[in-house]
Amino acid sequence: MILLYLMDEDKKEEQKEESGIYILLDTSVLFAYVHEKDAHHLSVESALGAIKPYKPRICIPSVVLLETMGKLIREGKKSVAQAKKILEDKLKEFDTRFEHRSINHKIILDRYKGYSKSDVSKLKAIDFYIVVEAISISACLLTCDKEMYEKTKSKHKKIFYLGDNTKTQLPKLIKEVEKEFHGIKKPSIIKKSENEKINQPPISQPAQ
């Protein structure tokens, strides 16, 4: 079953209220998570494992899925079928949402116009799209890309760099997730009624 996340501006607030914690992965993080030989695999696996008890919604933009599939095939030496299975097996561990809206010229031009005076606009095209995606849905953005982090941190406070074990922002990430998790209550002490409320059916519908 594939769940989709919406990005329409008029639905953003409603979605945020009902869907809980958003965690958006950039390509460097998703690839590190699914490819055990990646230099950042342990750091990313540790970070995602630490936030898993908080039941986050893991958001995957289409361009991230595209890049990760390509990297698994090229760098991971996987067949298309193998790459697809690896992604499906790893992502089913979370409440994973895939982008629901097609990229079109209006979205691209509007986003560049909106961030023309920010360092974000100086990122590589796909990285720019990923960052603005995270900002548009007020998601925590996880990255192992130092350039992305440096050019984004002043614009989006909820970006977390996981690329260097000696400088990982895992404690900061956990603190942010705890803050968003229903009044900073840890999973081990939340009440049943609160847990049921957090796990209300998402507004996104399974793809047909």
N, C-alpha and C positions, 0 to 999 in steps of 0.2 A: 504494500500500500504506500503510495506517494502522497505526502501532504504538501500543500503549497502555501507560501506566505504572500500576502497581498502587499502592494506598495502604493496604492492610490492615496494621495494626500488626504482626501476627505475621510478615509477610513483608518488612517494611521493611529489616531488616538483611541478609537474603539478597539482596534486590534491589540494595541499595547496593553490596554486595560485588561483584556480577557486572556491574553496569551502568555502572561508572565514574563520571564526573563529571556531576552533575546541575546544570543551569542552568534556573531557572524564570523565565519572563518575565511581568511584569505587563502590564496593558493598555496603559499609557503607552509601554512599550518595544516591544511587538509592533506597535502602531499606528505608532509612529515608524519602525520598521524597514520596514514595507510601504508607507508613505505618504511619498513623497519630499518633499512640501511641508510636512511636519511640522517644527516648529522644532528638534526634537531628532534629526532623521533622520541627520545626519552623525555626531553623537556616538555614537548607537546602532550605526550601521553600522560605525563604526570599532571599537567594543568587540567586537561579534560577530565581525568579521573577525579581530581579534587573538586571540580564543580558539578560533577554528575549527580551527587545526592540532592542537589537543588533543583533538579528536573528542568534544566534550561531548554529553550527551543533553539536548536542548532540550525542557523540559516545558511544556505548555500546558493549564492548567485549563480546564474547560468554560466557566466564567464569563468568562475572558479571551477565548476564541474568540468567545463571544456578544457581548461588548462591542466587540471589534475589528471584527467583521462589521458591527455597527450603525453604528460610526463611519465605516467606509469608505463605507457607503451614505448616511449623513446628511452628514458633513463632506467626504468625498471625492467625493461625487456619483457614486458607482458603482452600477451595477445589481447585483442579487444575484449574477448569473452572473459579472460582472466582479470583484466582491469575492472570490468563491470562488476564481477563477482566480489572482488576485493572491496570496492567502494560500497556495494550493497551490504556486505557482511559487517563492515566496520561502522557504517552509519546507522544500521538498525539498532545499535546499542543506545541510541539517543532518539529523542523526539525531533526528527530531522525535517526541515521544511525547504523546499526548492522554490526558486523564483517563479512567480506566476505571470509576470508581464514581459512581453517581448520588447526588446530594445528597438527604438525607432529614432528617426532623426530629431524629433521634437524633444525627446528625453535627453539626448546627447547635447543638443545645442543649449537647452535650458539649463542643464547642469553646469556646463562650462561657463555660461553667462553668470550664473549664480556664484561661482567660485573663482571668477576671473582675477580677483585681487588677493587670492589666497595661495600659499605654497602648494596646496592640494592640487591646483590646476597644472603644476609643473611635474607631477608624477607621470609615469608611463600611462598610456591610455587605459589599459585594463585596471591598473592599480587605482587610477582616479575613479573609475566607475565603482570599484569595490568600496572605496572609502566613502564616497557620497551615498552609496547604498546603505552603509552602516549608519551614517548620520541621519538619513531620511527615515529610518525606522527606529532611531534611538537605541541601536544595539551596541553591546560591547564588541569591539573589533579585535580579534586576535591575529597577530602577525609575527613572522620570523624575519621580516624584511626591514632592515634598519632604516633605509631611505624612506620607506612608507611611514614608519613610526615617527621619524624626525620631522617630516614635512606635514604630518597630520596632527601631532599631539597638541598644538596650540589651538586647533580648530575643533577637535573632537577629544574631549577629556577621557572618553571611555575606550581608548585604544591601548592595548597591552602588548608589550614586546616580549616574546618568548624565545628569541633566537640565540641567546647566550646564557648558558647555565649560571655563569657568575653574575649576570645582570638581569636575570629573569624577574619579571614583575608579577610572579604568581601570588605573593602575599597581597599585593594591591588588587589583583583580579578577584581573589577570594573575598576580600573586604567589600568590593563593589557588588559582587553577587549576593553576599549576605545582606547588604543594605537594601537591595532590590527584592530580596526574598521575604516578602510579607513581614515587614517590621523588624528586620535583622534577627529573625528567629532561626536557629539552626535546625536542620532536619530531624535531629534526634529528640527535640523537645516540642515540635509542633503538635497541636492537637488534631484529632481525627477530623473534626469539622472543618478546620482550616485547610488541612491537606486535601479534603474533598473539593473545597472551593478552588484551590490552586489548580486542581486537575480537571476543571470543567472542560467540556468538549470544545476544541478550538474552533474559531470561526472559519478557518480554511477548510475546504472540503476535499476528500480524496479525489484524485484524478480518475476520470472515467476510462 
